[in-house]
Amino acid sequence: MTGAKDRMREKKMKNQPRNVIYTSSGRSTGRGQGSQACGWVRGHQPGGHSYSQDLPKYITASSFAKARAAEVNAMLKAVSKPAGSCHIFTALPKHMRRRALSHSTKRLPSRLREGAQRLAERSQRAPEKEKKQEPRSRSRRARRRHGNLLLEFNRRQRKNKWLETHIWHAKRFHMLKTWSYCLPLKPTAKSFRASYRAMNTHALLQDLSYFCCLELQGSEEEMLRALARLTSKQTGPTFAAASCLSGARQGSVHLYKADQFPEGSLGPADFLWRPRVPDASDRQLWIWIHPALKQDVLSELQLVCQCFEAVSVSEESRPALELPAGRKRKRDEADAEQPSKRLLGDGTRPAGAPVRWQSPDTAITISDLTMEIVRYRLIGPLAHVVLTDTLHPASEEPSSRSTDEAGVSVHQQQTDIFQLLRGVCSTAELPAGCVLGLTVDDPRLTLPQKRGKSVPDLQQSAEDSGVRDLTLKGVAAHCSQSALWDASARDRVTHNRLSEQELNRRRTELLVPGSRLSAAPQAAVPLLLVHQGGRVRGEERLHWGSGWDLLLPKGWGMAFWVPLVYRGVRVGGLHMSVKHSQFMGQPHFPHDYPDCPAGQRFQSEQEAELLQKFKRRPPSKRTNYIKHGCLAPFRCPWQQLMEEWEELLNMSAETTGSCRTGPFTVLRSLKALRRLSAWSHPSSRRSSSALTHATAAALQKECRASLVWVRLRLLGKGQPALHAMVCIPTTSDLQLLLKDAHSSGPQEPQHKDHIKRLRQTTTGPEDPARAVRGVYPAPLPSVLPHCSRLTLGWVTQGDFSLAAGCGEALAFISVSGLLHTILQQPQEQRGLVLLRNPSSLQYRFARISIDV
């Protein structure tokens, strides 16, 4: 019996008296009637056994009458004395029931009028039940009051924090709750191609304020000595790079656990040194990381810097509101208990957790500045034009020049450099990572009346030599200084921000509507402009996707966001960030970091999401991955791939055993990547060492059990999908490509589904696909020889690239498998692989590129 039938039966039987017991088999037994009562059962009995339909040969009149009498009495009592919501007129047949019967008992038959009258009188004499005193719901006008509205916003941010631009995004974007934040995913309108055009020709705006900022302050030598344990010079420049140490450039590193390179990968990070301040011995360093790896990086920083002692930070109370004499606020006490000020906290740490740690041994202090600094990113060739239209440098008063002549001189130099940006044709012409400090007026004072589009000035700049020096040398280190580094200056600027009410009052006092408002001294905002170099590796589309990052003090997010939007920029979310990395041909965190803890957590969440989406489809509409020969449609078994390649290449038993116990790594050594990039190219003249079995064996021994990140470009049609298989082409496949350059590629024979019916067993979190039809259960069979072509790896991102005009994919493949492949391929066909989507049997030819 289904759940609906059970509920229907319970509804019918709820008014039956207690002296008759109805069993699940349909028998009714009255109390004191014994076991002689027997009932008629409709349908088949439980267990599949049938019952006899023959009439009994004889019955005992007395026992039969007693058993039936109990049932008849129960039925009459249930009909004549209804309870609950039942009424007396339910005894009528359906064709005689009317709504008017409940109002007038005279419409009932004479035999039911008496009972209906008694029921009506009883309901009238019944005292009213005392209801609980429920809180009175406030009107919409009361709920929309500013204080009540902010209190409601604070309540909704207890679990997932909001950015300062959350309300603006929530009206226009699909929101996603992830990493303890509520972030914009993608617009509700169709804007994918428009966003790409903005990145390619104008500017795209993104809010990256959810990135975490960790500040280190102390001796430069002590900090460099501690940070050296988290990085390696083999992966590129470190925290001690000369161009970055002066504070004129922003750097990027890959962090590892202390003294565990190449294992123990944590993730990427951007860092920025504060320029040296005269008469100051300590240095300041900002490290920007993704919120998914904040706790991992913070624990390692505390370990290498020995900062375990938490420092209590006393929060400055906001100045009280001054009221005229003789007037008192009635809700002062209530406001003290529940402040209506919007909370600008951090979603990556619990409430009350410490935000500063220090070490008595190394004299280093670590501060958590997450959500203390607003970070916007402008991507596109005209990002500098949007900035010069939106920002206006603050004017220094003559009184301040006499007191601080050096400060005014630096400010004037920063203003001159900022004005030179007008003469730059594209953002890509500037040196990657250059930093410019600036102090600007409130951009709301120059907000245009209508939304327009910033266009470059076609006239040549009068300072041609200055523009040439700017594009060649970049910004000087002393011009990268800003008051944004000082916590007291940030707090002062945040508290002195003019309210929208005050700005609107000033606008009403203007003689000419739409003219510029006069800037107040407290309206000057310190900020930092950090250049993003875009695509800096490889040989194709260099510096594509370059732009600027705008760093502001907290509380000024919407004051700068709306003026930027009014300059005609497109706004993107998390989905566009992934596409931006894909178009640049660079890995995106945490999607393309399978060896990091955050990347592994992301893969687990992605596997559960894809599996649930697969289960929601009808069984007849699902892809049978077993027939397609796809072992891992939802998650890539990287560790199993590494172990099987070691066994295939006839490694010794001891080495194989050691590889199985150790986790796999991703190859990030620049020296090894340059050699692999040259060897996988059709012309290997770029490499200093030729590819031989000896050099390949030496590199294989150095990079044992490692994956390498590659970029794949399809030679013909096709669109790579997520978790597509990268396979090795056979000799016949390469001959087929030589005969026909436009060949679509070979096909995989359809596999047999030998697991058609799996028993529905309880599955744990380690194997969520054990009982799903069309998906291989765990443990997986061998992944290398499962298909007709050997497997090299899998795709982590794949789609049709609007920047390249063809299908592109970003994948991880085995280093041992890549060396084994290019050694067997002819010189002119090196780097060719086959690509096959999980839901297809068609292989496509693709070429490997390793950008260094």
SULDA-V847640 format. One record per residue. RES is the residue in one small letter. SS is DSSP state (helix for helix, strand for strand, loop for the rest). BURIAL is + if it has 16 or more other ideal C-beta (glycine too) atoms within 10 Angstrom, else -. Layout:
BEGIN
res:RES ss:SS burial:BURIAL
res:RES ss:SS burial:BURIAL
END
This chain:
BEGIN
res:m ss:loop burial:-
res:t ss:loop burial:-
res:g ss:helix burial:-
res:a ss:helix burial:-
res:k ss:helix burial:-
res:d ss:helix burial:-
res:r ss:helix burial:-
res:m ss:helix burial:-
res:r ss:helix burial:-
res:e ss:helix burial:-
res:k ss:helix burial:-
res:k ss:helix burial:-
res:m ss:helix burial:-
res:k ss:loop burial:-
res:n ss:loop burial:-
res:q ss:loop burial:-
res:p ss:loop burial:-
res:r ss:loop burial:-
res:n ss:loop burial:-
res:v ss:strand burial:+
res:i ss:strand burial:-
res:y ss:strand burial:+
res:t ss:loop burial:-
res:s ss:loop burial:-
res:s ss:loop burial:-
res:g ss:loop burial:-
res:r ss:loop burial:-
res:s ss:strand burial:+
res:t ss:strand burial:+
res:g ss:strand burial:+
res:r ss:loop burial:-
res:g ss:loop burial:-
res:q ss:loop burial:+
res:g ss:helix burial:-
res:s ss:helix burial:-
res:q ss:helix burial:-
res:a ss:loop burial:+
res:c ss:loop burial:-
res:g ss:loop burial:-
res:w ss:loop burial:-
res:v ss:loop burial:-
res:r ss:loop burial:-
res:g ss:loop burial:-
res:h ss:loop burial:-
res:q ss:loop burial:-
res:p ss:loop burial:-
res:g ss:loop burial:-
res:g ss:loop burial:-
res:h ss:loop burial:-
res:s ss:loop burial:-
res:y ss:loop burial:-
res:s ss:loop burial:-
res:q ss:loop burial:-
res:d ss:loop burial:-
res:l ss:loop burial:-
res:p ss:loop burial:-
res:k ss:loop burial:-
res:y ss:loop burial:-
res:i ss:loop burial:-
res:t ss:loop burial:-
res:a ss:helix burial:-
res:s ss:helix burial:-
res:s ss:helix burial:-
res:f ss:helix burial:-
res:a ss:helix burial:-
res:k ss:helix burial:+
res:a ss:helix burial:+
res:r ss:helix burial:-
res:a ss:helix burial:-
res:a ss:helix burial:+
res:e ss:helix burial:+
res:v ss:helix burial:-
res:n ss:helix burial:-
res:a ss:helix burial:+
res:m ss:helix burial:-
res:l ss:helix burial:-
res:k ss:helix burial:-
res:a ss:helix burial:+
res:v ss:helix burial:-
res:s ss:helix burial:-
res:k ss:loop burial:-
res:p ss:loop burial:+
res:a ss:loop burial:-
res:g ss:loop burial:-
res:s ss:loop burial:-
res:c ss:loop burial:-
res:h ss:loop burial:+
res:i ss:helix burial:+
res:f ss:helix burial:+
res:t ss:helix burial:-
res:a ss:helix burial:+
res:l ss:loop burial:-
res:p ss:loop burial:-
res:k ss:helix burial:-
res:h ss:helix burial:-
res:m ss:helix burial:-
res:r ss:loop burial:-
res:r ss:loop burial:-
res:r ss:helix burial:-
res:a ss:helix burial:-
res:l ss:helix burial:+
res:s ss:helix burial:-
res:h ss:loop burial:-
res:s ss:loop burial:-
res:t ss:helix burial:+
res:k ss:helix burial:-
res:r ss:helix burial:-
res:l ss:loop burial:+
res:p ss:loop burial:-
res:s ss:helix burial:-
res:r ss:helix burial:-
res:l ss:helix burial:+
res:r ss:helix burial:-
res:e ss:helix burial:-
res:g ss:helix burial:+
res:a ss:helix burial:+
res:q ss:helix burial:-
res:r ss:helix burial:-
res:l ss:helix burial:+
res:a ss:helix burial:-
res:e ss:helix burial:-
res:r ss:helix burial:-
res:s ss:helix burial:-
res:q ss:helix burial:-
res:r ss:helix burial:-
res:a ss:loop burial:-
res:p ss:loop burial:-
res:e ss:loop burial:-
res:k ss:loop burial:-
res:e ss:loop burial:-
res:k ss:loop burial:-
res:k ss:loop burial:-
res:q ss:loop burial:-
res:e ss:loop burial:-
res:p ss:loop burial:-
res:r ss:loop burial:-
res:s ss:loop burial:-
res:r ss:loop burial:-
res:s ss:loop burial:-
res:r ss:helix burial:-
res:r ss:helix burial:-
res:a ss:helix burial:-
res:r ss:helix burial:-
res:r ss:loop burial:-
res:r ss:loop burial:-
res:h ss:helix burial:-
res:g ss:helix burial:-
res:n ss:helix burial:-
res:l ss:helix burial:-
res:l ss:helix burial:-
res:l ss:helix burial:+
res:e ss:helix burial:-
res:f ss:helix burial:-
res:n ss:helix burial:+
res:r ss:helix burial:-
res:r ss:loop burial:-
res:q ss:loop burial:+
res:r ss:loop burial:-
res:k ss:loop burial:-
res:n ss:loop burial:+
res:k ss:strand burial:+
res:w ss:strand burial:+
res:l ss:loop burial:+
res:e ss:loop burial:+
res:t ss:loop burial:+
res:h ss:helix burial:+
res:i ss:helix burial:-
res:w ss:helix burial:+
res:h ss:helix burial:+
res:a ss:helix burial:-
res:k ss:loop burial:-
res:r ss:loop burial:-
res:f ss:strand burial:+
res:h ss:strand burial:-
res:m ss:strand burial:+
res:l ss:strand burial:+
res:k ss:strand burial:-
res:t ss:strand burial:+
res:w ss:loop burial:+
res:s ss:loop burial:+
res:y ss:strand burial:+
res:c ss:strand burial:+
res:l ss:strand burial:+
res:p ss:strand burial:+
res:l ss:strand burial:-
res:k ss:strand burial:+
res:p ss:strand burial:+
res:t ss:loop burial:-
res:a ss:loop burial:-
res:k ss:loop burial:-
res:s ss:loop burial:+
res:f ss:helix burial:-
res:r ss:helix burial:-
res:a ss:helix burial:-
res:s ss:helix burial:+
res:y ss:helix burial:+
res:r ss:helix burial:-
res:a ss:helix burial:+
res:m ss:helix burial:+
res:n ss:helix burial:+
res:t ss:helix burial:-
res:h ss:loop burial:+
res:a ss:loop burial:+
res:l ss:strand burial:+
res:l ss:strand burial:+
res:q ss:strand burial:+
res:d ss:strand burial:+
res:l ss:loop burial:+
res:s ss:loop burial:+
res:y ss:loop burial:+
res:f ss:loop burial:+
res:c ss:strand burial:+
res:c ss:strand burial:+
res:l ss:strand burial:+
res:e ss:strand burial:+
res:l ss:strand burial:+
res:q ss:strand burial:+
res:g ss:strand burial:+
res:s ss:loop burial:-
res:e ss:helix burial:-
res:e ss:helix burial:-
res:e ss:helix burial:+
res:m ss:helix burial:+
res:l ss:helix burial:-
res:r ss:helix burial:-
res:a ss:helix burial:+
res:l ss:helix burial:+
res:a ss:helix burial:+
res:r ss:helix burial:+
res:l ss:helix burial:+
res:t ss:loop burial:+
res:s ss:loop burial:+
res:k ss:helix burial:-
res:q ss:helix burial:-
res:t ss:helix burial:+
res:g ss:loop burial:+
res:p ss:loop burial:-
res:t ss:loop burial:+
res:f ss:loop burial:+
res:a ss:loop burial:+
res:a ss:loop burial:+
res:a ss:helix burial:-
res:s ss:helix burial:+
res:c ss:helix burial:+
res:l ss:helix burial:+
res:s ss:loop burial:-
res:g ss:loop burial:+
res:a ss:loop burial:+
res:r ss:strand burial:+
res:q ss:loop burial:+
res:g ss:strand burial:+
res:s ss:strand burial:+
res:v ss:strand burial:+
res:h ss:strand burial:+
res:l ss:strand burial:+
res:y ss:strand burial:+
res:k ss:loop burial:+
res:a ss:loop burial:-
res:d ss:loop burial:-
res:q ss:loop burial:-
res:f ss:loop burial:+
res:p ss:loop burial:+
res:e ss:loop burial:-
res:g ss:loop burial:+
res:s ss:strand burial:+
res:l ss:strand burial:+
res:g ss:strand burial:+
res:p ss:strand burial:+
res:a ss:strand burial:+
res:d ss:strand burial:+
res:f ss:strand burial:+
res:l ss:strand burial:+
res:w ss:strand burial:+
res:r ss:loop burial:+
res:p ss:loop burial:+
res:r ss:loop burial:-
res:v ss:loop burial:-
res:p ss:loop burial:-
res:d ss:loop burial:-
res:a ss:loop burial:-
res:s ss:loop burial:-
res:d ss:loop burial:+
res:r ss:strand burial:+
res:q ss:strand burial:+
res:l ss:strand burial:+
res:w ss:strand burial:+
res:i ss:strand burial:+
res:w ss:strand burial:+
res:i ss:strand burial:+
res:h ss:loop burial:+
res:p ss:helix burial:+
res:a ss:helix burial:+
res:l ss:helix burial:+
res:k ss:helix burial:+
res:q ss:helix burial:-
res:d ss:helix burial:+
res:v ss:helix burial:+
res:l ss:helix burial:+
res:s ss:helix burial:-
res:e ss:helix burial:+
res:l ss:helix burial:+
res:q ss:helix burial:+
res:l ss:helix burial:-
res:v ss:helix burial:+
res:c ss:helix burial:+
res:q ss:loop burial:+
res:c ss:loop burial:+
res:f ss:loop burial:-
res:e ss:strand burial:-
res:a ss:strand burial:-
res:v ss:loop burial:-
res:s ss:loop burial:-
res:v ss:loop burial:-
res:s ss:loop burial:-
res:e ss:loop burial:-
res:e ss:loop burial:-
res:s ss:loop burial:-
res:r ss:loop burial:-
res:p ss:loop burial:-
res:a ss:loop burial:-
res:l ss:loop burial:-
res:e ss:loop burial:-
res:l ss:loop burial:-
res:p ss:loop burial:-
res:a ss:loop burial:-
res:g ss:loop burial:-
res:r ss:loop burial:-
res:k ss:loop burial:-
res:r ss:loop burial:-
res:k ss:loop burial:-
res:r ss:loop burial:-
res:d ss:helix burial:-
res:e ss:helix burial:-
res:a ss:helix burial:-
res:d ss:helix burial:-
res:a ss:helix burial:-
res:e ss:helix burial:-
res:q ss:loop burial:-
res:p ss:loop burial:-
res:s ss:loop burial:+
res:k ss:loop burial:-
res:r ss:loop burial:-
res:l ss:loop burial:+
res:l ss:loop burial:+
res:g ss:loop burial:-
res:d ss:loop burial:+
res:g ss:loop burial:+
res:t ss:loop burial:+
res:r ss:loop burial:+
res:p ss:loop burial:-
res:a ss:loop burial:-
res:g ss:loop burial:-
res:a ss:loop burial:-
res:p ss:loop burial:-
res:v ss:loop burial:+
res:r ss:strand burial:+
res:w ss:strand burial:+
res:q ss:strand burial:+
res:s ss:loop burial:+
res:p ss:loop burial:-
res:d ss:loop burial:-
res:t ss:loop burial:+
res:a ss:loop burial:-
res:i ss:loop burial:+
res:t ss:strand burial:+
res:i ss:strand burial:+
res:s ss:strand burial:+
res:d ss:strand burial:+
res:l ss:loop burial:+
res:t ss:loop burial:+
res:m ss:loop burial:+
res:e ss:loop burial:+
res:i ss:strand burial:+
res:v ss:strand burial:+
res:r ss:strand burial:+
res:y ss:strand burial:+
res:r ss:strand burial:+
res:l ss:strand burial:+
res:i ss:strand burial:+
res:g ss:loop burial:+
res:p ss:loop burial:+
res:l ss:loop burial:+
res:a ss:helix burial:+
res:h ss:helix burial:+
res:v ss:helix burial:+
res:v ss:helix burial:+
res:l ss:helix burial:+
res:t ss:helix burial:+
res:d ss:helix burial:+
res:t ss:helix burial:+
res:l ss:loop burial:+
res:h ss:loop burial:+
res:p ss:strand burial:+
res:a ss:loop burial:+
res:s ss:loop burial:-
res:e ss:loop burial:+
res:e ss:loop burial:-
res:p ss:helix burial:-
res:s ss:helix burial:-
res:s ss:helix burial:-
res:r ss:helix burial:-
res:s ss:helix burial:-
res:t ss:helix burial:-
res:d ss:loop burial:-
res:e ss:helix burial:-
res:a ss:helix burial:-
res:g ss:helix burial:-
res:v ss:helix burial:+
res:s ss:helix burial:-
res:v ss:helix burial:+
res:h ss:helix burial:+
res:q ss:helix burial:-
res:q ss:helix burial:-
res:q ss:helix burial:+
res:t ss:helix burial:+
res:d ss:helix burial:-
res:i ss:helix burial:+
res:f ss:helix burial:+
res:q ss:helix burial:-
res:l ss:helix burial:+
res:l ss:helix burial:+
res:r ss:helix burial:+
res:g ss:helix burial:+
res:v ss:loop burial:+
res:c ss:loop burial:-
res:s ss:loop burial:+
res:t ss:helix burial:+
res:a ss:helix burial:+
res:e ss:helix burial:-
res:l ss:loop burial:+
res:p ss:loop burial:+
res:a ss:loop burial:+
res:g ss:loop burial:+
res:c ss:strand burial:+
res:v ss:strand burial:+
res:l ss:strand burial:+
res:g ss:strand burial:+
res:l ss:strand burial:+
res:t ss:strand burial:+
res:v ss:strand burial:+
res:d ss:loop burial:+
res:d ss:loop burial:+
res:p ss:helix burial:+
res:r ss:helix burial:+
res:l ss:helix burial:+
res:t ss:helix burial:+
res:l ss:loop burial:+
res:p ss:loop burial:-
res:q ss:loop burial:-
res:k ss:loop burial:-
res:r ss:loop burial:-
res:g ss:loop burial:-
res:k ss:loop burial:-
res:s ss:loop burial:+
res:v ss:loop burial:-
res:p ss:loop burial:-
res:d ss:loop burial:-
res:l ss:loop burial:-
res:q ss:loop burial:-
res:q ss:loop burial:-
res:s ss:loop burial:+
res:a ss:loop burial:-
res:e ss:loop burial:-
res:d ss:helix burial:-
res:s ss:helix burial:-
res:g ss:helix burial:-
res:v ss:helix burial:+
res:r ss:helix burial:-
res:d ss:helix burial:-
res:l ss:helix burial:+
res:t ss:helix burial:+
res:l ss:helix burial:-
res:k ss:helix burial:-
res:g ss:loop burial:+
res:v ss:loop burial:+
res:a ss:loop burial:+
res:a ss:helix burial:+
res:h ss:helix burial:+
res:c ss:helix burial:+
res:s ss:helix burial:+
res:q ss:loop burial:+
res:s ss:loop burial:+
res:a ss:helix burial:+
res:l ss:helix burial:+
res:w ss:helix burial:+
res:d ss:loop burial:-
res:a ss:helix burial:-
res:s ss:helix burial:-
res:a ss:helix burial:-
res:r ss:helix burial:+
res:d ss:helix burial:+
res:r ss:helix burial:-
res:v ss:helix burial:+
res:t ss:helix burial:+
res:h ss:helix burial:-
res:n ss:loop burial:-
res:r ss:loop burial:+
res:l ss:loop burial:+
res:s ss:loop burial:-
res:e ss:helix burial:-
res:q ss:helix burial:-
res:e ss:helix burial:-
res:l ss:helix burial:+
res:n ss:helix burial:-
res:r ss:helix burial:-
res:r ss:helix burial:-
res:r ss:helix burial:-
res:t ss:helix burial:-
res:e ss:loop burial:-
res:l ss:loop burial:-
res:l ss:loop burial:-
res:v ss:loop burial:-
res:p ss:loop burial:-
res:g ss:loop burial:-
res:s ss:loop burial:-
res:r ss:loop burial:-
res:l ss:loop burial:+
res:s ss:loop burial:-
res:a ss:loop burial:+
res:a ss:loop burial:-
res:p ss:helix burial:-
res:q ss:helix burial:-
res:a ss:helix burial:+
res:a ss:loop burial:+
res:v ss:strand burial:+
res:p ss:strand burial:+
res:l ss:strand burial:+
res:l ss:strand burial:+
res:l ss:strand burial:+
res:v ss:strand burial:+
res:h ss:strand burial:+
res:q ss:strand burial:+
res:g ss:loop burial:+
res:g ss:loop burial:+
res:r ss:loop burial:+
res:v ss:loop burial:+
res:r ss:loop burial:-
res:g ss:loop burial:+
res:e ss:loop burial:-
res:e ss:loop burial:-
res:r ss:loop burial:-
res:l ss:loop burial:-
res:h ss:loop burial:+
res:w ss:loop burial:+
res:g ss:loop burial:+
res:s ss:loop burial:+
res:g ss:strand burial:+
res:w ss:strand burial:+
res:d ss:strand burial:+
res:l ss:strand burial:+
res:l ss:strand burial:+
res:l ss:strand burial:+
res:p ss:strand burial:+
res:k ss:loop burial:+
res:g ss:loop burial:+
res:w ss:loop burial:+
res:g ss:helix burial:+
res:m ss:helix burial:+
res:a ss:helix burial:+
res:f ss:helix burial:+
res:w ss:helix burial:+
res:v ss:helix burial:+
res:p ss:helix burial:+
res:l ss:helix burial:+
res:v ss:helix burial:+
res:y ss:loop burial:+
res:r ss:loop burial:+
res:g ss:loop burial:+
res:v ss:loop burial:+
res:r ss:strand burial:+
res:v ss:strand burial:+
res:g ss:loop burial:+
res:g ss:loop burial:+
res:l ss:helix burial:+
res:h ss:helix burial:+
res:m ss:helix burial:+
res:s ss:helix burial:+
res:v ss:helix burial:-
res:k ss:helix burial:+
res:h ss:helix burial:+
res:s ss:helix burial:+
res:q ss:helix burial:+
res:f ss:helix burial:+
res:m ss:helix burial:+
res:g ss:loop burial:+
res:q ss:loop burial:+
res:p ss:loop burial:+
res:h ss:loop burial:+
res:f ss:loop burial:+
res:p ss:loop burial:+
res:h ss:loop burial:+
res:d ss:loop burial:+
res:y ss:loop burial:+
res:p ss:loop burial:+
res:d ss:loop burial:+
res:c ss:loop burial:+
res:p ss:helix burial:+
res:a ss:helix burial:+
res:g ss:helix burial:+
res:q ss:helix burial:-
res:r ss:helix burial:-
res:f ss:helix burial:+
res:q ss:helix burial:+
res:s ss:helix burial:-
res:e ss:helix burial:-
res:q ss:helix burial:+
res:e ss:helix burial:+
res:a ss:helix burial:-
res:e ss:helix burial:-
res:l ss:helix burial:+
res:l ss:helix burial:+
res:q ss:helix burial:-
res:k ss:helix burial:-
res:f ss:helix burial:+
res:k ss:helix burial:-
res:r ss:helix burial:-
res:r ss:loop burial:-
res:p ss:loop burial:-
res:p ss:helix burial:-
res:s ss:helix burial:-
res:k ss:helix burial:-
res:r ss:loop burial:+
res:t ss:loop burial:+
res:n ss:loop burial:+
res:y ss:loop burial:+
res:i ss:loop burial:+
res:k ss:loop burial:-
res:h ss:loop burial:+
res:g ss:loop burial:+
res:c ss:loop burial:+
res:l ss:loop burial:+
res:a ss:loop burial:+
res:p ss:loop burial:+
res:f ss:loop burial:+
res:r ss:loop burial:+
res:c ss:loop burial:+
res:p ss:loop burial:+
res:w ss:helix burial:+
res:q ss:helix burial:-
res:q ss:helix burial:+
res:l ss:helix burial:+
res:m ss:helix burial:+
res:e ss:helix burial:+
res:e ss:helix burial:+
res:w ss:helix burial:+
res:e ss:helix burial:+
res:e ss:helix burial:-
res:l ss:helix burial:+
res:l ss:loop burial:-
res:n ss:loop burial:-
res:m ss:loop burial:+
res:s ss:loop burial:-
res:a ss:helix burial:-
res:e ss:helix burial:-
res:t ss:helix burial:-
res:t ss:helix burial:-
res:g ss:helix burial:-
res:s ss:helix burial:-
res:c ss:helix burial:+
res:r ss:helix burial:-
res:t ss:helix burial:-
res:g ss:loop burial:-
res:p ss:loop burial:-
res:f ss:loop burial:+
res:t ss:strand burial:+
res:v ss:strand burial:+
res:l ss:loop burial:+
res:r ss:loop burial:+
res:s ss:loop burial:+
res:l ss:helix burial:-
res:k ss:helix burial:-
res:a ss:helix burial:+
res:l ss:helix burial:+
res:r ss:helix burial:-
res:r ss:helix burial:+
res:l ss:helix burial:+
res:s ss:helix burial:+
res:a ss:helix burial:+
res:w ss:helix burial:+
res:s ss:loop burial:+
res:h ss:loop burial:+
res:p ss:loop burial:-
res:s ss:loop burial:-
res:s ss:helix burial:+
res:r ss:helix burial:-
res:r ss:helix burial:-
res:s ss:loop burial:+
res:s ss:loop burial:-
res:s ss:loop burial:-
res:a ss:loop burial:-
res:l ss:loop burial:+
res:t ss:loop burial:-
res:h ss:helix burial:-
res:a ss:helix burial:-
res:t ss:helix burial:-
res:a ss:helix burial:+
res:a ss:helix burial:-
res:a ss:helix burial:-
res:l ss:helix burial:+
res:q ss:helix burial:+
res:k ss:helix burial:-
res:e ss:helix burial:-
res:c ss:loop burial:+
res:r ss:loop burial:+
res:a ss:loop burial:+
res:s ss:strand burial:+
res:l ss:strand burial:+
res:v ss:strand burial:+
res:w ss:strand burial:+
res:v ss:strand burial:+
res:r ss:strand burial:+
res:l ss:strand burial:+
res:r ss:strand burial:+
res:l ss:strand burial:+
res:l ss:loop burial:+
res:g ss:loop burial:-
res:k ss:loop burial:-
res:g ss:loop burial:+
res:q ss:loop burial:+
res:p ss:loop burial:+
res:a ss:loop burial:+
res:l ss:loop burial:+
res:h ss:loop burial:+
res:a ss:loop burial:+
res:m ss:strand burial:+
res:v ss:strand burial:+
res:c ss:strand burial:+
res:i ss:loop burial:+
res:p ss:loop burial:+
res:t ss:loop burial:-
res:t ss:helix burial:-
res:s ss:helix burial:-
res:d ss:helix burial:+
res:l ss:helix burial:+
res:q ss:helix burial:-
res:l ss:helix burial:+
res:l ss:helix burial:+
res:l ss:helix burial:-
res:k ss:helix burial:-
res:d ss:loop burial:-
res:a ss:loop burial:-
res:h ss:loop burial:-
res:s ss:loop burial:-
res:s ss:loop burial:-
res:g ss:loop burial:+
res:p ss:loop burial:+
res:q ss:strand burial:-
res:e ss:loop burial:+
res:p ss:loop burial:-
res:q ss:loop burial:-
res:h ss:loop burial:+
res:k ss:loop burial:-
res:d ss:loop burial:-
res:h ss:loop burial:-
res:i ss:loop burial:-
res:k ss:loop burial:-
res:r ss:loop burial:-
res:l ss:loop burial:-
res:r ss:loop burial:-
res:q ss:loop burial:-
res:t ss:loop burial:-
res:t ss:loop burial:-
res:t ss:loop burial:-
res:g ss:loop burial:-
res:p ss:loop burial:-
res:e ss:loop burial:-
res:d ss:loop burial:-
res:p ss:loop burial:+
res:a ss:loop burial:+
res:r ss:loop burial:+
res:a ss:loop burial:-
res:v ss:loop burial:+
res:r ss:loop burial:-
res:g ss:loop burial:+
res:v ss:loop burial:+
res:y ss:loop burial:+
res:p ss:loop burial:-
res:a ss:loop burial:-
res:p ss:loop burial:-
res:l ss:loop burial:-
res:p ss:loop burial:-
res:s ss:loop burial:-
res:v ss:loop burial:+
res:l ss:loop burial:+
res:p ss:loop burial:-
res:h ss:loop burial:+
res:c ss:loop burial:+
res:s ss:loop burial:-
res:r ss:loop burial:+
res:l ss:loop burial:+
res:t ss:strand burial:+
res:l ss:strand burial:+
res:g ss:strand burial:+
res:w ss:strand burial:+
res:v ss:strand burial:+
res:t ss:strand burial:+
res:q ss:strand burial:+
res:g ss:strand burial:+
res:d ss:strand burial:+
res:f ss:strand burial:-
res:s ss:strand burial:+
res:l ss:loop burial:-
res:a ss:loop burial:+
res:a ss:loop burial:-
res:g ss:loop burial:-
res:c ss:strand burial:-
res:g ss:strand burial:+
res:e ss:strand burial:+
res:a ss:strand burial:+
res:l ss:strand burial:+
res:a ss:strand burial:+
res:f ss:strand burial:+
res:i ss:strand burial:+
res:s ss:strand burial:+
res:v ss:helix burial:+
res:s ss:helix burial:+
res:g ss:helix burial:+
res:l ss:helix burial:+
res:l ss:helix burial:+
res:h ss:helix burial:+
res:t ss:helix burial:+
res:i ss:helix burial:+
res:l ss:helix burial:-
res:q ss:helix burial:-
res:q ss:loop burial:+
res:p ss:loop burial:-
res:q ss:helix burial:-
res:e ss:helix burial:-
res:q ss:helix burial:-
res:r ss:loop burial:+
res:g ss:loop burial:+
res:l ss:strand burial:+
res:v ss:strand burial:+
res:l ss:strand burial:+
res:l ss:strand burial:+
res:r ss:strand burial:+
res:n ss:loop burial:+
res:p ss:loop burial:+
res:s ss:loop burial:-
res:s ss:loop burial:+
res:l ss:loop burial:+
res:q ss:strand burial:-
res:y ss:loop burial:+
res:r ss:strand burial:+
res:f ss:strand burial:+
res:a ss:strand burial:+
res:r ss:strand burial:+
res:i ss:strand burial:+
res:s ss:strand burial:+
res:i ss:loop burial:+
res:d ss:loop burial:+
res:v ss:loop burial:-
END
